[in-house]
Amino acid sequence: MSLHPPAAAPPLTVPRGAGTVVTLACVVTGLQLVAFVVALASATRGDGVPSPAAVTLTDLPLALVQVAAGIVTCTWLWRSRQLAVAVDPGAPHVRDAVWVWLGWVVPVVAWWFPYQVVRDIREATVRDPADRGGLWWGAWLVTSWVSSVSVYGVAFVVGGVAGPALLPVLEGIVLVAMGLALWGWVEIVREIHVAQRQWVSSASATAPPA
């Protein structure tokens, strides 16, 4: 017989960072708007290619904020997954926890693993999710694909293969898709955060007095 009682489970806490996740996503979208305006101004002048100074002004901050947003978002998702497993141990998670981080950067699987991770966290936490996140993920895929194409767009314009209007068109598509992804993402984060607070509040109300 053990002389020591079993250790009590740690109290549930709401993962911090949901507000920062949304804020950084908004900043990334705002910087994409700046990139679109710069590309449009260059096309209006007729050269079609932003100056090196303009590229530095837009692309470098955008890349830095995207890295920061990725770190903060994955940290919040990791903690949210832990809470989801604690409140509903039987809920399915088709990907192991490590894919909260690796899913975004491993080639090929990055096209669907992050969606599955977020979907499963949401469905284990939110009692009645509004949807399955299709708008967010579909728009995010368009953002990623067209952003990749825009890298080659500069070479096409410089080489005379495409006209000056190519870059603002590509940046505009990215901006619209990113805006739609932001709309869906904010709703997902809000739903998860509200549900997390409800779970923690319910657990606190039913916990036996010390």
N, C-alpha and C positions, 0 to 999 in steps of 0.2 A: 504494500500500500504506500502510495506517495505521501510524504509529509508536507508537500507543498501544493497549494491549490493551483489549478491551471491559470496561466497568465491571461489576464483580461485582454480582449481585443482592443487595439488602439481606437480612440473615438474617431468617428467620421468627421472630416472637415471638408469644406468646399474648396476645391482647387483654386488657387489664386492665379490671376493673369488673364481672365476672360476679357476684361476691358482693354488690356494692352494688346491682346490678339486682334480685337476689332480695330483699335486705333491704328496699329501698324498696317493692317490691311487697307484701311482708308488712305493712309499716307502713300502706300505703294500705288494705289489707283490715282491719287492726285499727281504723283510724279509721272505716271503714264500720260496724264492729260498734258503736262508740260512737254513731254517728248512729242506728243502729237502736234502741239502748237508750233514747236521748233521745226518739225518736219514740214508742216504746212507752210510756214514762213519761207523755208528754203525752196520749196516747190514754187511758191508765188514769185520768188526772185528769178526763177528759171534754171537754177543750177541743180536743184533736186537733192543735193547732199548737204546736210548740216555741217557747219564749220567745226573744226576740231574743238574749239572752245565751247561751242554749243553742245557737242557730244559729251564733253567732260562735265558740263553743267547738268546734264540730264542723266546720262547712262551710269556714271559713277555713283551718284547718290541713290539712284534706283537700285543698283546692284547691292549696295551696302544695306539699304533698308530691307531688301528682299531677304538677305542673309539673316538680319536681325529678326525679321518676322518669322522666318523658318525656325529659328532656334526657340523663340518664345512660343510659337504655336505647337511645336513638337513637345516641348516641356509641359504645356497645358494639357495636350492630348494624352501624354503619358500618365499624368496624375489623374486625369478624367477616366482613363481606362482602369486604373487601380480602384477608383471609387465605384465604377460600373461593376467590376467583378465583386466588390465587397457587398454592394446592395442587391445584386442579382447574380449569384454564383452560377446559376444554371443557364444564363443567357449565352448564346453562341458567339464566339469571336473566331472568325475563320482564319485570322492571321495572328501569329505570336506577337507578344508585346514589342519585340525588337523592331518589328516592321513599322511601328509608330515613327521611328527615325529613319530606318533604311528604305522604307517604301517610296520616299520622295526622290531618292538619289540613285537607286539601282536601275540601270537601263531596262527597258521593256516593261518590267513589272510596275514601274512608276506610273503607267497608264491606267492601272486599276487597283493596285494594293492600297494606296492612301484612301481611296473612296470606300473600300471595304472596312478599313480601320475606323474611319469616322462614322460610317453607317452603323457598325456594330456597337460602338460606344454610345451613339445616340439612341439606338433602339433598346439598349440595356438600361438606359438612364431615364429616357423620356417615356412616360406611360402611353402617350398617344401622339407620336410625331406627326407633323403636318404632311410630310412626304418622305421620300427616301433620298433626298439630296441630289436628284437628277439635274436640276437647273444649275446648281453650284458646280457639280463636277463636269457636266457637259461644257459649260462656259469656260471652266478652267482649262479643259483640254484644248479648246479653240485658242485660248490665250497662249498656251504653251506652243502649239503647232505654228501659229502665225508669227509668234515672236522668233521662232527658229528660222522661219522663212525670211523674216525681215533682216536677219544678219547677212543673208546673201543678196538682199535687195540693194544694198549700197553698192556691191560689186556690179550688179546688173546696170544700175544707173550710171556709175562711173564708166563702165565699158560700153555704154550706148545701147545695151540690149533692151533696156526699158526706159520709159520717159520719166520726167521729173515727178510726175504725180504718183509713182509707185509707192514711195516711202510713206507719204501721208495717208494713202489708202490702207497700207498695211498697219501703220500705227493707229489709224482710226478703228480698224477691225479689232485690234488688240484692246483698245480703250473700251469699246462697246462690250466686248466679251468679258473684260475684266470688271466692268461695272455690273454686269449681270451676275458674275461669279461672286462679287462682293455682296450683292443683294441676298443671294442664297446663303452665303457663308455667315453673314450677320445673323440671319434667322436661325441657322443651325447652332451657332455659339450661344445665342440668347436662349433657345429652347433647352439646351444642355445645362446651361448655368442655372436657369430657373428650376429645372428638375433637380439639380444637385442640391440647391438650397432646401427644396422640399424634403428630399431624402434625409439630409442632415438634421433638419428641424424635427422630422418624425422620429428619427433615432434618438434625438435628445429628449423628446417628450416621453418616450417609452423606456428610457434607460432607468434601471433601479437606482434609488438614492444611495449615495456612498455611505 
